[in-house]
């Protein structure tokens, strides 16, 4: 998915456990052949296999399942009954597996199937921004399947899309994903020193810029209250919108039913300057946190955040690993 940060090492996050014994080429090959299989199988079969794979992943990735359970209880604002918690965690993993299958199948879709499988609420905000001629920013959470909506915008409405993406390792995998997303009609910008300049250039070309902002990957973000707990979120969306003076709309793309997708585009956020740039960025980032929190609460089982996202997650994960139980 697109991103607006880099690794969270500055906050002392735990190193990712990524299976270092697997050769980089094998990782890339797994995604490549997975995409081929997803396109080759009939859709009902591919989605059924995705659900089975999600259930298997819950057992294979206990630490991620533990963090997903913490997220679900944050969204619920309290503990979940054990059986309900297990069911909800399985649904999150199944939803994430569906995300990959649906994304990989996009290139084979005809215009009719792509359009019929997509319902949009709030498209008038996108249309108005495009008429303004200065571009716009869609700020999203890791919900559902954003690539379906981006492909719909590029293919059906003929809008130009730029997505900022998190650098992936190995580089071969990053190159493959860049080529895949560019085949869907997107301009892909890798997060890095030049990303801000490239985004501003895209806005000057009157493009739709997609930024995912529910994780502060750089560790240098803005302190906010997000889903009832203090953490940081990236300053980039607010900073870019204020500097460029372009509409900034929270958005989410949900799975809807067995095969459909539903996109919600919220009204543009108020960008009136009230003080210094730093204060305005902080204020606007909190508004973004509130908006994204509400979008996540509408479909908790579709929120695909499986990494530490709050400072308390790091301590809780250490306790889990040491067998002391939840923090």
Helices and strands as residue ranges (DSSP letters): G 9-11, H 24-40, H 43-60, H 62-76, H 82-105, G 106-108, H 111-116, E 118-121, H 123-132, E 136-140, H 146-155, E 161-165, H 171-183, E 186-190, H 195-204, E 208-212, E 222-226, E 229-233, H 236-244, E 247-256, E 260-265, H 277-297, G 300-302, H 311-321
